[in-house]
Amino acid sequence: MDRRTLLALLLLAGPAPRPASAEAPRRLTVAAAANLKEAAEAIARAFQGDHPGVEVKLIFGASGNFFAQIQNGAPFDLFLSADTEYPDKVVAAGLARAADERVYAFGKLVAWLPPGSAVELEQRGLAALGDPAVERIASANPAVAPFGRATEQAFRAAGVYDAVKDKLVLGTSVAQTAQFATTGAVDVAFLPLSLTLGKEMAGGKVVPVAERLYPRIEQSGVVLAASREAELARAFLAFVVGEQGRAVLSRSGYGLP
């Protein structure tokens, strides 16, 4: 076979296939509530270790904002919410199947006080927030953040909402609320327990909010109907509620279903 004939045959055959190691990884895009940051990152690392060739891309924010983005066609595969209300709305809107929703954790609401704070939350409960010395109280926006909604419900149940409503500084998510706390912009912040366990907040005092003051914060995840990696998303959600995911969530301050 001469060189011209060989060249023609090679051109007809097309490019040689790439080895498997050179193939682009399968990507799973997960919209996750901001309270999940450290836990979700740890779970994603473990999942990727068990699934070579898979990349989990985590995007954190307020659950209500994610719901609006999903309605507008955001290309997420899985939605891990800070409640069950928004995933239920996703299902009701026909954007996911009820069979693809799972409760994965119970969130816990706490008050975080900066080092040296004299606010007597442990002794007096939420009534201490009405003191004139407490000027700024951080909470996530209840319109978009389930933990912000739980905070408002706790204030109302304790009968202190009218006394504190003008002191509230609202974050767009619990992550921004935590930033208000750590930068000294507020006297007290109401946050998920999970966010207060990080090293950035280690110097403050964590005071649990009585669970009788707010409805149980059930957090669920749902695979989105528009996902191009629906089976992979189901596998990741199963991993979250499985043995390894539950161990991470427990260490991160969550209750387990």
Phi and psi in degrees as GROMACS dihedral restraints (atoms count N, CA, C in turn):
[ dihedral_restraints ]
;  ai    aj    ak    al  type     phi  dphi    fc
    3     4     5     6     1   -80.1    20    10
    4     5     6     7     1   172.2    20    10
    6     7     8     9     1   -64.5    20    10
    7     8     9    10     1   -37.4    20    10
    9    10    11    12     1   -64.3    20    10
   10    11    12    13     1   -42.1    20    10
   12    13    14    15     1   -65.4    20    10
   13    14    15    16     1   -41.7    20    10
   15    16    17    18     1   -62.3    20    10
   16    17    18    19     1   -42.2    20    10
   18    19    20    21     1   -63.3    20    10
   19    20    21    22     1   -41.2    20    10
   21    22    23    24     1   -63.7    20    10
   22    23    24    25     1   -40.9    20    10
   24    25    26    27     1   -64.9    20    10
   25    26    27    28     1   -39.2    20    10
   27    28    29    30     1   -64.9    20    10
   28    29    30    31     1   -39.9    20    10
   30    31    32    33     1   -65.4    20    10
   31    32    33    34     1   -39.6    20    10
   33    34    35    36     1   -66.7    20    10
   34    35    36    37     1   -34.0    20    10
   36    37    38    39     1   -71.0    20    10
   37    38    39    40     1   -20.9    20    10
   39    40    41    42     1    80.6    20    10
   40    41    42    43     1  -179.4    20    10
   42    43    44    45     1   -67.6    20    10
   43    44    45    46     1   148.3    20    10
   45    46    47    48     1   -66.7    20    10
   46    47    48    49     1   141.8    20    10
   48    49    50    51     1   -63.1    20    10
   49    50    51    52     1   145.1    20    10
   51    52    53    54     1   -74.6    20    10
   52    53    54    55     1   146.9    20    10
   54    55    56    57     1   -63.3    20    10
   55    56    57    58     1   155.0    20    10
   57    58    59    60     1   -56.4    20    10
   58    59    60    61     1   -34.2    20    10
   60    61    62    63     1   -66.1    20    10
   61    62    63    64     1   -19.4    20    10
   63    64    65    66     1   -93.2    20    10
   64    65    66    67     1    -5.4    20    10
   66    67    68    69     1   -69.1    20    10
   67    68    69    70     1   146.8    20    10
   69    70    71    72     1   -65.1    20    10
   70    71    72    73     1   142.7    20    10
   72    73    74    75     1   -69.0    20    10
   73    74    75    76     1   152.4    20    10
   75    76    77    78     1   -74.1    20    10
   76    77    78    79     1   132.6    20    10
   78    79    80    81     1  -110.6    20    10
   79    80    81    82     1   133.5    20    10
   81    82    83    84     1  -114.4    20    10
   82    83    84    85     1   121.8    20    10
   84    85    86    87     1  -103.6    20    10
   85    86    87    88     1   119.8    20    10
   87    88    89    90     1  -118.0    20    10
   88    89    90    91     1   121.5    20    10
   90    91    92    93     1   -88.8    20    10
   91    92    93    94     1   114.0    20    10
   93    94    95    96     1  -123.0    20    10
   94    95    96    97     1   138.1    20    10
   96    97    98    99     1   -56.4    20    10
   97    98    99   100     1   143.6    20    10
   99   100   101   102     1   -60.2    20    10
  100   101   102   103     1   -28.4    20    10
  102   103   104   105     1   -66.7    20    10
  103   104   105   106     1   -13.5    20    10
  105   106   107   108     1   -91.3    20    10
  106   107   108   109     1     1.2    20    10
  108   109   110   111     1   -47.7    20    10
  109   110   111   112     1   -61.1    20    10
  111   112   113   114     1   -67.8    20    10
  112   113   114   115     1   -39.5    20    10
  114   115   116   117     1   -65.6    20    10
  115   116   117   118     1   -46.0    20    10
  117   118   119   120     1   -64.8    20    10
  118   119   120   121     1   -38.1    20    10
  120   121   122   123     1   -63.7    20    10
  121   122   123   124     1   -41.8    20    10
  123   124   125   126     1   -66.2    20    10
  124   125   126   127     1   -41.4    20    10
  126   127   128   129     1   -65.6    20    10
  127   128   129   130     1   -41.0    20    10
  129   130   131   132     1   -62.4    20    10
  130   131   132   133     1   -41.2    20    10
  132   133   134   135     1   -61.8    20    10
  133   134   135   136     1   -43.3    20    10
  135   136   137   138     1   -65.6    20    10
  136   137   138   139     1   -40.9    20    10
  138   139   140   141     1   -64.4    20    10
  139   140   141   142     1   -44.3    20    10
  141   142   143   144     1   -62.7    20    10
  142   143   144   145     1   -36.0    20    10
  144   145   146   147     1   -63.0    20    10
  145   146   147   148     1   -33.2    20    10
  147   148   149   150     1   -86.4    20    10
  148   149   150   151     1   -12.3    20    10
  150   151   152   153     1  -131.1    20    10
  151   152   153   154     1    77.2    20    10
  153   154   155   156     1   -55.5    20    10
  154   155   156   157     1   141.0    20    10
  156   157   158   159     1    86.5    20    10
  157   158   159   160     1     5.3    20    10
  159   160   161   162     1  -113.7    20    10
  160   161   162   163     1   134.6    20    10
  162   163   164   165     1  -117.2    20    10
  163   164   165   166     1   124.4    20    10
  165   166   167   168     1  -100.0    20    10
  166   167   168   169     1   116.0    20    10
  168   169   170   171     1   -99.1    20    10
  169   170   171   172     1   116.3    20    10
  171   172   173   174     1  -100.5    20    10
  172   173   174   175     1   132.7    20    10
  174   175   176   177     1  -123.0    20    10
  175   176   177   178     1   124.3    20    10
  177   178   179   180     1  -107.1    20    10
  178   179   180   181     1   145.7    20    10
  180   181   182   183     1   179.0    20    10
  181   182   183   184     1  -168.6    20    10
  183   184   185   186     1   -80.3    20    10
  184   185   186   187     1   138.5    20    10
  186   187   188   189     1   -60.1    20    10
  187   188   189   190     1   -39.9    20    10
  189   190   191   192     1   -64.7    20    10
  190   191   192   193     1   -36.6    20    10
  192   193   194   195     1   -67.0    20    10
  193   194   195   196     1   -38.4    20    10
  195   196   197   198     1   -64.3    20    10
  196   197   198   199     1   -39.7    20    10
  198   199   200   201     1   -58.5    20    10
  199   200   201   202     1   -44.2    20    10
  201   202   203   204     1   -62.8    20    10
  202   203   204   205     1   -40.1    20    10
  204   205   206   207     1   -66.8    20    10
  205   206   207   208     1   -38.7    20    10
  207   208   209   210     1   -64.4    20    10
  208   209   210   211     1   -41.1    20    10
  210   211   212   213     1   -59.1    20    10
  211   212   213   214     1   -31.9    20    10
  213   214   215   216     1   -93.2    20    10
  214   215   216   217     1    13.0    20    10
  216   217   218   219     1    89.7    20    10
  217   218   219   220     1    19.4    20    10
  219   220   221   222     1   -57.3    20    10
  220   221   222   223     1   137.6    20    10
  222   223   224   225     1   -82.8    20    10
  223   224   225   226     1    57.9    20    10
  225   226   227   228     1   -91.1    20    10
  226   227   228   229     1   151.3    20    10
  228   229   230   231     1   -95.9    20    10
  229   230   231   232     1   -34.7    20    10
  231   232   233   234     1  -142.1    20    10
  232   233   234   235     1   141.1    20    10
  234   235   236   237     1  -119.1    20    10
  235   236   237   238     1   115.1    20    10
  237   238   239   240     1  -104.8    20    10
  238   239   240   241     1   103.0    20    10
  240   241   242   243     1   -92.1    20    10
  241   242   243   244     1   165.9    20    10
  243   244   245   246     1   -91.1    20    10
  244   245   246   247     1     7.4    20    10
  246   247   248   249     1  -153.8    20    10
  247   248   249   250     1  -173.8    20    10
  249   250   251   252     1  -102.3    20    10
  250   251   252   253     1   -14.5    20    10
  252   253   254   255     1   -63.0    20    10
  253   254   255   256     1   -47.8    20    10
  255   256   257   258     1   -69.4    20    10
  256   257   258   259     1   -43.5    20    10
  258   259   260   261     1   -59.3    20    10
  259   260   261   262     1   -37.7    20    10
  261   262   263   264     1   -61.9    20    10
  262   263   264   265     1   -37.2    20    10
  264   265   266   267     1   -67.6    20    10
  265   266   267   268     1   -37.0    20    10
  267   268   269   270     1   -60.7    20    10
  268   269   270   271     1   -44.6    20    10
  270   271   272   273     1   -64.7    20    10
  271   272   273   274     1   -44.6    20    10
  273   274   275   276     1   -62.1    20    10
  274   275   276   277     1   -30.2    20    10
  276   277   278   279     1   -81.6    20    10
  277   278   279   280     1     0.0    20    10
  279   280   281   282     1    78.5    20    10
  280   281   282   283     1    18.3    20    10
  282   283   284   285     1   -99.2    20    10
  283   284   285   286     1     1.6    20    10
  285   286   287   288     1  -163.7    20    10
  286   287   288   289     1   164.5    20    10
  288   289   290   291     1   -97.9    20    10
  289   290   291   292     1   143.4    20    10
  291   292   293   294     1   -58.8    20    10
  292   293   294   295     1   -32.5    20    10
  294   295   296   297     1   -67.9    20    10
  295   296   297   298     1   -16.6    20    10
  297   298   299   300     1   -99.0    20    10
  298   299   300   301     1    15.6    20    10
  300   301   302   303     1  -108.4    20    10
  301   302   303   304     1   136.3    20    10
  303   304   305   306     1  -138.1    20    10
  304   305   306   307     1   134.6    20    10
  306   307   308   309     1   -76.8    20    10
  307   308   309   310     1   127.6    20    10
  309   310   311   312     1  -115.5    20    10
  310   311   312   313     1   -16.8    20    10
  312   313   314   315     1  -164.6    20    10
  313   314   315   316     1   163.7    20    10
  315   316   317   318     1  -115.9    20    10
  316   317   318   319     1   121.4    20    10
  318   319   320   321     1   -80.2    20    10
  319   320   321   322     1   154.7    20    10
  321   322   323   324     1  -124.9    20    10
  322   323   324   325     1   129.8    20    10
  324   325   326   327     1   -94.0    20    10
  325   326   327   328     1   133.4    20    10
  327   328   329   330     1  -136.1    20    10
  328   329   330   331     1   161.7    20    10
  330   331   332   333     1  -101.1    20    10
  331   332   333   334     1   137.2    20    10
  333   334   335   336     1  -115.0    20    10
  334   335   336   337     1   126.0    20    10
  336   337   338   339     1  -111.1    20    10
  337   338   339   340     1   136.8    20    10
  339   340   341   342     1   -68.4    20    10
  340   341   342   343     1   159.5    20    10
  342   343   344   345     1   -54.0    20    10
  343   344   345   346     1   136.1    20    10
  345   346   347   348     1    81.2    20    10
  346   347   348   349     1     3.7    20    10
  348   349   350   351     1   -63.0    20    10
  349   350   351   352     1   141.6    20    10
  351   352   353   354     1  -103.4    20    10
  352   353   354   355     1     5.6    20    10
  354   355   356   357     1   -66.7    20    10
  355   356   357   358     1   126.5    20    10
  357   358   359   360     1   -91.9    20    10
  358   359   360   361     1    55.7    20    10
  360   361   362   363     1   -66.3    20    10
  361   362   363   364     1   -39.0    20    10
  363   364   365   366     1   -66.3    20    10
  364   365   366   367     1   -36.3    20    10
  366   367   368   369     1   -83.0    20    10
  367   368   369   370     1   -38.5    20    10
  369   370   371   372     1  -114.9    20    10
  370   371   372   373     1    -5.2    20    10
  372   373   374   375     1    71.6    20    10
  373   374   375   376     1  -158.6    20    10
  375   376   377   378     1   -66.6    20    10
  376   377   378   379     1   -15.4    20    10
  378   379   380   381     1   -60.1    20    10
  379   380   381   382     1   -25.7    20    10
  381   382   383   384     1   -65.0    20    10
  382   383   384   385     1   -19.5    20    10
  384   385   386   387     1   -70.2    20    10
  385   386   387   388     1   -17.9    20    10
  387   388   389   390     1   -79.4    20    10
  388   389   390   391     1    -8.9    20    10
  390   391   392   393     1   -63.0    20    10
  391   392   393   394     1   142.0    20    10
  393   394   395   396     1   -58.1    20    10
  394   395   396   397     1   -26.7    20    10
  396   397   398   399     1   -68.1    20    10
  397   398   399   400     1   -21.1    20    10
  399   400   401   402     1   -90.5    20    10
  400   401   402   403     1   105.0    20    10
  402   403   404   405     1  -100.9    20    10
  403   404   405   406     1   -32.3    20    10
  405   406   407   408     1  -135.6    20    10
  406   407   408   409     1   128.0    20    10
  408   409   410   411     1  -123.1    20    10
  409   410   411   412     1   121.4    20    10
  411   412   413   414     1   -91.5    20    10
  412   413   414   415     1   137.3    20    10
  414   415   416   417     1  -149.0    20    10
  415   416   417   418     1   152.3    20    10
  417   418   419   420     1   -71.4    20    10
  418   419   420   421     1   152.3    20    10
  420   421   422   423     1   -64.2    20    10
  421   422   423   424     1   118.1    20    10
  423   424   425   426     1   -65.0    20    10
  424   425   426   427     1   -17.0    20    10
  426   427   428   429     1   -70.1    20    10
  427   428   429   430     1   -24.7    20    10
  429   430   431   432     1  -130.5    20    10
  430   431   432   433     1   -13.9    20    10
  432   433   434   435     1  -119.0    20    10
  433   434   435   436     1   118.2    20    10
  435   436   437   438     1   -56.4    20    10
  436   437   438   439     1   -35.7    20    10
  438   439   440   441     1   -70.3    20    10
  439   440   441   442     1   -28.8    20    10
  441   442   443   444     1   -67.4    20    10
  442   443   444   445     1   -38.9    20    10
  444   445   446   447     1   -65.0    20    10
  445   446   447   448     1   -40.8    20    10
  447   448   449   450     1   -64.7    20    10
  448   449   450   451     1   -36.4    20    10
  450   451   452   453     1   -63.8    20    10
  451   452   453   454     1   -46.9    20    10
  453   454   455   456     1   -61.5    20    10
  454   455   456   457     1   -40.7    20    10
  456   457   458   459     1   -63.0    20    10
  457   458   459   460     1   -38.4    20    10
  459   460   461   462     1   -65.4    20    10
  460   461   462   463     1   -41.6    20    10
  462   463   464   465     1   -62.0    20    10
  463   464   465   466     1   -43.1    20    10
  465   466   467   468     1   -67.3    20    10
  466   467   468   469     1   -42.4    20    10
  468   469   470   471     1   -64.3    20    10
  469   470   471   472     1   -32.8    20    10
  471   472   473   474     1   -84.8    20    10
  472   473   474   475     1    -5.0    20    10
  474   475   476   477     1    75.1    20    10
  475   476   477   478     1    24.1    20    10
  477   478   479   480     1  -114.3    20    10
  478   479   480   481     1     1.8    20    10
  480   481   482   483     1   -59.4    20    10
  481   482   483   484     1   -46.0    20    10
  483   484   485   486     1   -62.3    20    10
  484   485   486   487     1   -32.0    20    10
  486   487   488   489     1   -76.9    20    10
  487   488   489   490     1   -20.9    20    10
  489   490   491   492     1  -114.7    20    10
  490   491   492   493     1   -10.9    20    10
  492   493   494   495     1   -60.2    20    10
  493   494   495   496     1   -32.8    20    10
  495   496   497   498     1   -80.6    20    10
  496   497   498   499     1    -6.8    20    10
  498   499   500   501     1   -95.9    20    10
  499   500   501   502     1    -6.5    20    10
  501   502   503   504     1   -73.2    20    10
  502   503   504   505     1   134.9    20    10
  504   505   506   507     1  -116.4    20    10
  505   506   507   508     1   114.1    20    10
  507   508   509   510     1   -97.4    20    10
  508   509   510   511     1   128.2    20    10
  510   511   512   513     1   -91.7    20    10
  511   512   513   514     1   153.2    20    10
  513   514   515   516     1   -70.2    20    10
  514   515   516   517     1   -17.7    20    10
  516   517   518   519     1  -156.2    20    10
  517   518   519   520     1   172.8    20    10
  519   520   521   522     1   -68.0    20    10
  520   521   522   523     1   -24.4    20    10
  522   523   524   525     1   -65.3    20    10
  523   524   525   526     1   -44.3    20    10
  525   526   527   528     1   -68.5    20    10
  526   527   528   529     1   -35.3    20    10
  528   529   530   531     1   -60.5    20    10
  529   530   531   532     1   -40.7    20    10
  531   532   533   534     1   -64.1    20    10
  532   533   534   535     1   -35.3    20    10
  534   535   536   537     1   -64.6    20    10
  535   536   537   538     1   -40.3    20    10
  537   538   539   540     1   -56.8    20    10
  538   539   540   541     1   -40.4    20    10
  540   541   542   543     1   -68.1    20    10
  541   542   543   544     1   -49.7    20    10
  543   544   545   546     1   -73.7    20    10
  544   545   546   547     1   -19.4    20    10
  546   547   548   549     1   -91.3    20    10
  547   548   549   550     1     0.9    20    10
  549   550   551   552     1    78.7    20    10
  550   551   552   553     1    16.7    20    10
  552   553   554   555     1   -78.9    20    10
  553   554   555   556     1   -13.5    20    10
  555   556   557   558     1  -136.8    20    10
  556   557   558   559     1   163.8    20    10
  558   559   560   561     1   -87.6    20    10
  559   560   561   562     1   -24.9    20    10
  561   562   563   564     1  -158.5    20    10
  562   563   564   565     1   147.2    20    10
  564   565   566   567     1  -130.7    20    10
  565   566   567   568     1   140.9    20    10
  567   568   569   570     1  -104.7    20    10
  568   569   570   571     1   121.5    20    10
  570   571   572   573     1  -143.1    20    10
  571   572   573   574     1   163.5    20    10
  573   574   575   576     1   -67.0    20    10
  574   575   576   577     1   141.7    20    10
  576   577   578   579     1   -53.4    20    10
  577   578   579   580     1   -37.8    20    10
  579   580   581   582     1   -56.6    20    10
  580   581   582   583     1   -38.2    20    10
  582   583   584   585     1   -74.8    20    10
  583   584   585   586     1   -23.1    20    10
  585   586   587   588     1   -82.9    20    10
  586   587   588   589     1    -5.5    20    10
  588   589   590   591     1   -87.8    20    10
  589   590   591   592     1    -7.7    20    10
  591   592   593   594     1   -76.0    20    10
  592   593   594   595     1   162.4    20    10
  594   595   596   597     1   -65.0    20    10
  595   596   597   598     1   -25.9    20    10
  597   598   599   600     1   -63.9    20    10
  598   599   600   601     1   -26.7    20    10
  600   601   602   603     1  -111.9    20    10
  601   602   603   604     1    11.6    20    10
  603   604   605   606     1   -64.3    20    10
  604   605   606   607     1   -25.9    20    10
  606   607   608   609     1   -81.9    20    10
  607   608   609   610     1   -10.5    20    10
  609   610   611   612     1   -89.1    20    10
  610   611   612   613     1   179.2    20    10
  612   613   614   615     1  -106.9    20    10
  613   614   615   616     1   132.6    20    10
  615   616   617   618     1  -106.0    20    10
  616   617   618   619     1   123.1    20    10
  618   619   620   621     1  -119.4    20    10
  619   620   621   622     1   114.1    20    10
  621   622   623   624     1   -61.8    20    10
  622   623   624   625     1   141.2    20    10
  624   625   626   627     1   -86.9    20    10
  625   626   627   628     1   131.5    20    10
  627   628   629   630     1   -53.9    20    10
  628   629   630   631     1   126.7    20    10
  630   631   632   633     1   -66.5    20    10
  631   632   633   634     1   -18.1    20    10
  633   634   635   636     1   -71.2    20    10
  634   635   636   637     1   -13.3    20    10
  636   637   638   639     1   -87.7    20    10
  637   638   639   640     1   -10.4    20    10
  639   640   641   642     1  -147.2    20    10
  640   641   642   643     1   150.2    20    10
  642   643   644   645     1   -62.3    20    10
  643   644   645   646     1   150.3    20    10
  645   646   647   648     1   -57.5    20    10
  646   647   648   649     1   133.6    20    10
  648   649   650   651     1   -91.0    20    10
  649   650   651   652     1    91.3    20    10
  651   652   653   654     1   -84.6    20    10
  652   653   654   655     1   129.3    20    10
  654   655   656   657     1  -112.2    20    10
  655   656   657   658     1   127.5    20    10
  657   658   659   660     1  -127.6    20    10
  658   659   660   661     1   160.0    20    10
  660   661   662   663     1  -121.9    20    10
  661   662   663   664     1   154.0    20    10
  663   664   665   666     1  -145.2    20    10
  664   665   666   667     1   137.6    20    10
  666   667   668   669     1   -80.1    20    10
  667   668   669   670     1   131.9    20    10
  669   670   671   672     1   -85.4    20    10
  670   671   672   673     1   141.7    20    10
  672   673   674   675     1   -62.8    20    10
  673   674   675   676     1   -29.8    20    10
  675   676   677   678     1   -82.5    20    10
  676   677   678   679     1    -1.2    20    10
  678   679   680   681     1   -60.3    20    10
  679   680   681   682     1   137.5    20    10
  681   682   683   684     1   -87.9    20    10
  682   683   684   685     1    -6.6    20    10
  684   685   686   687     1  -129.0    20    10
  685   686   687   688     1    50.3    20    10
  687   688   689   690     1   -60.9    20    10
  688   689   690   691     1   -43.0    20    10
  690   691   692   693     1   -66.3    20    10
  691   692   693   694     1   -37.8    20    10
  693   694   695   696     1   -66.9    20    10
  694   695   696   697     1   -39.1    20    10
  696   697   698   699     1   -63.7    20    10
  697   698   699   700     1   -38.9    20    10
  699   700   701   702     1   -65.2    20    10
  700   701   702   703     1   -38.0    20    10
  702   703   704   705     1   -65.5    20    10
  703   704   705   706     1   -39.2    20    10
  705   706   707   708     1   -67.8    20    10
  706   707   708   709     1   -43.2    20    10
  708   709   710   711     1   -63.5    20    10
  709   710   711   712     1   -38.9    20    10
  711   712   713   714     1   -63.6    20    10
  712   713   714   715     1   -34.9    20    10
  714   715   716   717     1   -66.7    20    10
  715   716   717   718     1   -39.3    20    10
  717   718   719   720     1   -60.8    20    10
  718   719   720   721     1   -42.5    20    10
  720   721   722   723     1   -90.8    20    10
  721   722   723   724     1     0.1    20    10
  723   724   725   726     1   -86.4    20    10
  724   725   726   727     1  -172.5    20    10
  726   727   728   729     1   -57.6    20    10
  727   728   729   730     1   -48.7    20    10
  729   730   731   732     1   -68.2    20    10
  730   731   732   733     1   -43.5    20    10
  732   733   734   735     1   -63.2    20    10
  733   734   735   736     1   -42.9    20    10
  735   736   737   738     1   -63.0    20    10
  736   737   738   739     1   -37.1    20    10
  738   739   740   741     1   -64.3    20    10
  739   740   741   742     1   -42.2    20    10
  741   742   743   744     1   -65.1    20    10
  742   743   744   745     1   -46.0    20    10
  744   745   746   747     1   -62.0    20    10
  745   746   747   748     1   -40.5    20    10
  747   748   749   750     1   -62.5    20    10
  748   749   750   751     1   -44.6    20    10
  750   751   752   753     1   -64.6    20    10
  751   752   753   754     1   -24.9    20    10
  753   754   755   756     1   -90.5    20    10
  754   755   756   757     1     9.0    20    10
  756   757   758   759     1    94.0    20    10
  757   758   759   760     1    15.4    20    10
  759   760   761   762     1  -100.3    20    10
  760   761   762   763     1   150.6    20    10
  762   763   764   765     1   -82.3    20    10
  763   764   765   766     1   158.8    20    10
  765   766   767   768     1  -118.8    20    10
  766   767   768   769     1   139.6    20    10
